[in-house]
Structure formats: structure tokens, C-alpha cells
Amino acid sequence: MKTTRRALLLALAWAGPALAQAPVSTPAEAPLPRVAIVTTAGTLVVEVETKRAPITAANFLRYVDQKRLDGVSFYRIVKVGPDFGFVQFGPHTDAKRYLPPIKHEPTTQTGLSHTDGTLSVARLGVGTARGEFTISVGDQRRSLDAAPGVPADGQGYAAFARIVEGRDVLTKILDTPVDPAKATNGAFKGEMPAAPVKVITARRVVSR
């Protein structure tokens, strides 16, 4: 009986390290969702940071899934220099397309930054952002990331996605000629295109 017990203990002692060294399989992380924004200038494919900026990303995806961005325009173009500035699109004056405002997610919280091709949501005060979206052309971290004086409250703008395909289309949109006299209720004068680029559809890209 003692011999049998000793043999069993020896067997377990040898089995222990072998079991510990066996590879442990972990489930693969789900990929971040992507959205194809089909415009009259071409198609932009963006990857949405649902993990790092969950509130802002979910807000954008609601606009996409409810087709609230179909037919909107890139109505604002701020071109500071060649391939540098930002463009803005959304419902603009079409109030019925808007969803309720969302909580602000500053870049200091998410770890995201306004590098080239980054999408963020426009706002006035903190917690007023809804469905107006900007795309950075060139590195806009100094102008749009949270920092003292950006904007006056220092909380910056909430980045939530980035372009992964169609970067050349972004340049085309930035290069759209503006009408120097055009404005909306006195705002955006000199920044509104004479013939805005339209968003035809915005849809999630089905992963294969």
C-alpha cells in the first residue's frame, strides 16, 4: 500500500511541471469596429475606438446605425496650410437628426490624441457634444488635445476614431474651394465650401 502511494505521489510530482508548462489558449480580442463613410469625393474607412473612448465611440456608431449621417455635408473646412487643418461634417442645421448630448471624454482620460486622420466630436461647453464630427489633417495635438486653454476650459476635444483607408480622400476634402462670403448665422465665414462634399452613406464594415 505504501509503495502504491509513493508511486502515485511521484507520478503527480512529475505531472505538475508538465501541466504548468502546457500553453494556455486565450480568446482572441474582438477587432475594433470600422465604418465606411462614402462621400462624393471618395470613401473614408475609419476604425472606432470603442475600448478607449466608449461613450464618444458609441455615440458616433448610433448616428451611423440610425443612418443619421446619410446625406449630411462636410460644411466646414479650415485649411491652415497644404495638407494641414481640419474638416467638419454632421447634421449642422438639420436639428431633427441630432441625438442627445454626451459626457465628455478628454484625451487625458482616453490616451488618444489628435494625430493625422483622427476623428473627434465638436462641442461648445463640456457635455454638449452631439453629432458634429471633425477630422484632423496633419498633427493637431497642440490645437485639439486637452491642455490649458484648449478651448478656454482646457478639456480639449474627444478623439474617438482614426482613418485607416482613404487618406487621399481627406486631402481632397480639405482642398475643396471655400466661399469667402458664405456663413451660417454669422459663423464659419470663410470656412464654408462653395460646393460641399456630401456623405452618401455611413455604414459599418462587415469583418470577414
C-alpha positions as CSV (number, residue, x, y, z in Angstrom):
1,M,0.0,0.0,0.0
2,K,2.9,2.4,0.9
3,T,4.6,1.5,-2.4
4,T,1.5,2.3,-4.3
5,R,1.0,5.6,-2.5
6,R,4.7,6.6,-3.1
7,A,4.3,5.8,-6.8
8,L,1.2,7.9,-7.1
9,L,3.0,10.9,-5.4
10,L,5.9,10.6,-7.7
11,A,3.6,10.5,-10.7
12,L,1.9,13.7,-9.5
13,A,5.2,15.3,-8.9
14,W,6.3,14.7,-12.4
15,A,2.9,15.7,-13.9
16,G,2.8,19.0,-12.0
17,P,5.6,20.8,-14.0
18,A,4.3,19.3,-17.3
19,L,0.8,20.7,-16.6
20,A,2.2,24.1,-15.6
21,Q,4.1,24.4,-18.9
22,A,1.1,23.5,-21.1
23,P,0.2,26.5,-23.3
24,V,-3.0,28.3,-22.2
25,S,-5.2,29.5,-25.0
26,T,-6.9,32.8,-24.6
27,P,-9.8,34.0,-26.7
28,A,-8.8,36.5,-29.4
29,E,-9.9,40.1,-28.8
30,A,-12.7,41.3,-31.0
31,P,-11.5,43.7,-33.6
32,L,-12.5,47.4,-33.3
33,P,-15.5,48.3,-35.5
34,R,-14.9,50.0,-38.8
35,V,-17.2,52.4,-40.7
36,A,-17.1,53.2,-44.4
37,I,-18.0,56.8,-45.0
38,V,-18.9,57.1,-48.7
39,T,-18.7,60.7,-49.9
40,T,-18.9,62.4,-53.2
41,A,-15.1,62.8,-53.0
42,G,-14.4,59.1,-52.3
43,T,-14.6,56.7,-49.4
44,L,-13.0,57.0,-45.9
45,V,-12.8,53.9,-43.7
46,V,-12.4,54.7,-40.0
47,E,-11.6,52.5,-37.1
48,V,-13.7,53.3,-34.0
49,E,-12.0,53.2,-30.5
50,T,-14.9,51.6,-28.6
51,K,-12.5,50.4,-25.9
52,R,-10.6,53.6,-25.1
53,A,-13.4,56.2,-25.8
54,P,-16.5,54.1,-25.2
55,I,-19.0,56.9,-24.8
56,T,-17.9,59.0,-27.8
57,A,-17.4,56.0,-30.0
58,A,-20.9,54.6,-29.1
59,N,-22.4,58.0,-29.9
60,F,-20.8,58.0,-33.4
61,L,-22.0,54.4,-34.0
62,R,-25.5,55.4,-33.1
63,Y,-25.5,58.1,-35.8
64,V,-24.2,55.5,-38.2
65,D,-26.6,52.7,-37.3
66,Q,-29.6,55.0,-37.4
67,K,-28.4,56.4,-40.7
68,R,-28.4,59.9,-39.4
69,L,-25.2,60.8,-41.3
70,D,-26.6,59.8,-44.7
71,G,-26.9,62.9,-46.8
72,V,-25.1,65.3,-44.4
73,S,-22.2,67.5,-45.7
74,F,-18.7,68.5,-44.9
75,Y,-19.8,72.0,-44.3
76,R,-16.6,73.4,-42.7
77,I,-13.1,73.4,-44.0
78,V,-10.2,75.0,-42.0
79,K,-7.1,74.8,-44.2
80,V,-4.1,76.3,-42.4
81,G,-1.6,75.1,-44.9
82,P,-1.0,72.3,-47.5
83,D,-2.4,69.1,-46.1
84,F,-2.8,70.7,-42.7
85,G,-6.0,71.8,-40.8
86,F,-9.3,70.1,-40.2
87,V,-12.7,69.4,-41.8
88,Q,-16.1,69.0,-40.1
89,F,-19.2,67.2,-41.1
90,G,-22.6,66.4,-39.5
91,P,-26.3,67.4,-39.4
92,H,-25.3,71.1,-39.0
93,T,-28.6,73.0,-39.3
94,D,-30.8,69.8,-39.6
95,A,-32.0,69.7,-35.9
96,K,-34.1,66.6,-36.3
97,R,-31.0,64.4,-36.9
98,Y,-29.5,65.2,-33.6
99,L,-29.3,62.8,-30.6
100,P,-28.9,63.9,-27.0
101,P,-25.6,65.4,-25.9
102,I,-23.0,63.1,-24.4
103,K,-20.5,63.1,-21.5
104,H,-17.1,64.5,-22.4
105,E,-14.1,62.1,-22.7
106,P,-10.9,64.2,-22.7
107,T,-7.7,62.9,-24.3
108,T,-6.1,63.0,-20.9
109,Q,-8.6,60.3,-19.9
110,T,-8.6,58.1,-23.1
111,G,-4.9,58.4,-24.0
112,L,-6.0,59.2,-27.6
113,S,-4.6,62.1,-29.5
114,H,-5.4,64.3,-32.4
115,T,-2.8,63.0,-34.8
116,D,-3.3,62.9,-38.6
117,G,-6.6,61.4,-39.6
118,T,-8.1,61.4,-36.1
119,L,-11.9,61.9,-35.7
120,S,-13.3,63.8,-32.8
121,V,-16.6,65.3,-31.8
122,A,-17.2,69.0,-31.9
123,R,-18.6,70.8,-28.8
124,L,-19.2,74.1,-27.1
125,G,-19.3,73.6,-23.3
126,V,-18.2,70.3,-21.7
127,G,-21.0,67.8,-22.1
128,T,-22.7,69.5,-25.1
129,A,-21.2,67.3,-27.9
130,R,-23.7,65.6,-30.2
131,G,-23.3,64.8,-33.9
132,E,-20.8,67.2,-35.4
133,F,-17.5,65.4,-36.2
134,T,-14.1,66.8,-37.2
135,I,-11.2,65.0,-38.9
136,S,-7.7,66.3,-38.2
137,V,-5.5,66.8,-41.3
138,G,-1.9,66.7,-40.0
139,D,-0.9,66.6,-36.3
140,Q,-3.4,68.7,-34.4
141,R,-2.5,67.7,-30.9
142,R,-1.5,71.2,-29.8
143,S,-4.8,72.7,-31.1
144,L,-7.3,70.0,-30.1
145,D,-5.9,67.8,-27.3
146,A,-6.8,68.6,-23.7
147,A,-4.4,71.3,-22.4
148,P,-4.6,74.7,-20.7
149,G,-6.6,77.0,-22.9
150,V,-7.8,74.3,-25.3
151,P,-10.5,75.5,-25.6
152,A,-11.0,78.0,-22.8
153,D,-11.9,75.2,-20.3
154,G,-8.7,73.3,-21.1
155,Q,-10.6,70.0,-21.6
156,G,-9.9,69.8,-25.4
157,Y,-12.0,67.7,-27.7
158,A,-12.9,64.0,-27.5
159,A,-11.0,61.9,-30.1
160,F,-12.6,58.5,-30.8
161,A,-11.5,57.1,-34.2
162,R,-8.9,57.3,-37.0
163,I,-8.8,56.9,-40.7
164,V,-7.4,53.5,-41.8
165,E,-8.2,53.7,-45.5
166,G,-8.8,56.6,-47.9
167,R,-6.3,59.2,-46.5
168,D,-6.1,60.7,-50.0
169,V,-9.8,61.5,-49.9
170,L,-9.3,63.5,-46.8
171,T,-6.9,65.7,-48.7
172,K,-9.4,66.2,-51.5
173,I,-12.0,67.3,-48.9
174,L,-9.5,69.8,-47.3
175,D,-8.7,71.2,-50.8
176,T,-12.4,71.9,-51.6
177,P,-12.7,75.6,-52.5
178,V,-14.4,77.8,-49.9
179,D,-16.8,80.7,-50.5
180,P,-15.3,83.7,-48.6
181,A,-18.7,85.3,-48.1
182,K,-20.6,82.2,-47.0
183,A,-21.6,81.7,-43.3
184,T,-24.2,80.2,-41.1
185,N,-25.8,82.7,-38.7
186,G,-22.5,84.7,-38.9
187,A,-20.4,81.6,-38.0
188,F,-17.7,79.9,-40.1
189,K,-17.3,82.8,-42.5
190,G,-14.5,82.0,-44.9
191,E,-14.6,78.3,-43.9
192,M,-17.6,77.0,-45.7
193,P,-17.2,75.3,-49.1
194,A,-18.9,76.7,-52.2
195,A,-20.0,73.2,-53.1
196,P,-19.9,71.0,-50.0
197,V,-18.7,67.4,-50.2
198,K,-21.7,65.2,-49.4
199,V,-21.8,62.0,-47.3
200,I,-23.7,59.5,-49.3
201,T,-23.8,56.7,-46.7
202,A,-22.0,55.8,-43.5
203,R,-22.1,52.0,-42.7
204,R,-20.3,49.6,-40.5
205,V,-17.8,47.4,-42.4
206,V,-18.6,43.8,-42.0
207,S,-15.5,41.9,-40.9
208,R,-14.7,38.7,-42.8
